[in-house]
Every structure is written in structure tokens, then in C-alpha cells.
Amino acid sequence: FKTEESRAEWQERYNYAIEYYSPEVVSLSGEIYMYGGGAHGNTEYMSSNYWIKDGKPILLKLSDLFLPNSNYLKTLSDYCINDLRRQSAGWVVDGQLKELGNDDLSAFAVSPRGISMAFAPYAVGSYAEGPYFVTIPYTAIKEVIDPAGPIGKLAGLSGGGK
């Protein structure tokens, strides 16, 4: 026999959104909530970004947006760490988290505002703090953006996307 307390329900919820759409670039974001018992569920973020080139979608990695051999990862990490500190993200404020890598920056979306990063609970602070979001304006990272790449036009650096 099962009591209410001993019964755990598995839950999964998926939410998807179109963050940006143009003839050259499509940016999609996703939020996945999972609960498998215990004190609380958890949320993860994901994204898919595409460059439409010659009528075909090309799935983009973060590195595809930047100049080859540029120090784009440090530039993005520094900006995010400073913004997360301003937002009082616990693990940034207490010094546990000093830099972000590719995996940390994998949930990104592009738009005319810049590159937006999503950080799930436990990524940069405790679960109780919830998620964090940072939008990096193109002006802050223009020196590492590939002007002929997928976001060159969005960033105002060139005709891009052609």
C-alpha cells in the first residue's frame, strides 16, 4: 500500500520559443522542467540557432559566431561574470565561479539586442536563487564577432549572413 508521502510523480514539461527570426538567422530557446521526487524539480535551458545560407539551415555552435582564433570565450565569460556579480549570483559573488566555459554558455540566443545567455538553477548559484539571464550587447563584444559570419549583420559590422 502507498501513502501520499511515498508516492513520487515523474513530471517533465517542455517550453519552446522563437527568440528571433529573420531570413538569415533563426534563434530558438527551450526550457525543460523535470521532477522525479525529492525536495524540488529542476529546470534546464537549451537553444538551437541556425544560419540560413543558400536556403539551407546550418546549426550554429557558439564558436561559429566569432572570428577564428579570437579570445571570444574569455570575452563572453568576463562580461557574464561581471553581470552575474551585479545580479548577486551566489557562486560568482563568493568566488567559487570565476570563469565560464563552452558548456556553461551553451544555452544562447541571438537577436538584435545581442547574445542572451540562460543559466539554470545550480549553474551560477544555489537552487533557491533560481535562474539567471544575461544579454551581452554586440557593442561589448564587437572585436571578436566575425563580420562575415551569422551575426555580422545583426551586430552592425557588415552585410553579414550573405
N, C-alpha and C positions, 0 to 999 in steps of 0.2 A: 504494500500500500504506500502511496505517495502523499505527502502533505504539501501544502502550498510552498513552504520554505525549501523543500528538497527538489522542487521542480524547476529546472532551468530551461528557458526557451531560447533557442538559437534565433537570432534576428540578423538580417542583412538588408540594408537599404542603400540604393544607388541613386545619386542625383547627378545629372549631367547638364552642362550649359554651354552654349556657344558664347565664348568670351569676345570673339572678334571674327568678322567675316569680310573679306574683300576678294576681288578677282585674283589677287596674288598670294594672300595669306589667310589661313583659317586656323583659329585657335579654340580648342575645346578644353573644358575642365571637368573634372569629376570628383565627387565626394562619396566615399564609401563608409558607411557606419556598420559596425559589427558588434554583436553582443552574444557571448557564449556562456553566460553565467558569471558570477562574481560580483564585485562591487559596482562595476560600471562597464559599459561598452567602450569602444574606441572608434575614432574617425581617422581615415587616411585620405590623402589627396593625390590625384593623378592628373595628367594632362596629355593631350595629343595636339601637336602643332604641325601644320602642313604648309609647304610652299607649293603653289600651283605653278608649275613650269612646263611650258609647251602643252598645256591642257592636262597634265598628269600631276596627281598629288605626290609630293615627296615628304615622307615623315621626317620631321626635324629632331635632331638632338640639340641640346643647348649649345654645344660647341659649333654647330652649323651656322649660328648667328654672328660669329665673331671671326676676326682676322686669324688666319693660321699663325701659330707661334706667338700669339699675343698672350698677355697675362690676364685674360678675361676672368678666369676663375677667382683670382685674388681680388680683382676689381669688384666683382659681384659680391664676393664674400665680405669684403671690407664695408661696402655700402649696407648690406643686410645686417651685419653685426652692429654697426652704428645705429641703424633704425630700430633694430630689436632692443638695443640697450635703451633707446629713447622710449620704447614701449614697455620697458621694465620686464623683458623676458628673463625669467629667473636664472637659467643656466648661463646666460650671457652676462647678466649683472654680477653673479657671484664668481665669474671667471672660469667656470667649468668648460664653457664653449667659447673658443677664441677665433675659430675659422670654420667655414662651411666648405664641403666638397661637392662633387658632382651629384652624389646620391641625395645630399641634403637639399640641393637645388633642382631636383628632378621634376617637381610639380610647378611648372611655369606656364604663363600665358602671355601672349603679346597683344598689344593694342596700340592705338595712337598715344596713349598716356605713358607707355613704357613697358617694361617687362615686370609682370606681377608674379611673386613667389608665394606659395602657400606652405605653411609649416604646421603639421598636425600636432595634437597634444602629445607630449613627451619628446618632441623633436628639439625644442629650444627652451623648454620649461616644463614644469610639472603638469599633470593631467588637469588639476584644478584651475590652472591658468587658461586652459582652452587653447584654441589655435591662434596662430599669428599670421599676418599677411603683410607683405612689403611690396610696394611698387617702386621700381627703380626707373627714374626718368631717363630718357635717352641722352639728355644733356650731361648726365653724370657718368655715362659710360661710352660716349661717342668715340673716344680714341681707340677702343677695342672692337667696335662694331665693323663688320665687313660692309663697306658702302655698296658693293655689288651683290651682296647676299640678300637673304629673305627679308630682313628688316631695314635695309638701307634706305628704302623709300619712306617707310614709317618714321624712321629716325631723322628724316630730312637731310640725309647725307648724299643722296644720289637719286637717279631714276629707279634704282634697285628693282628687284623682282622681275626683270625682263630677260 
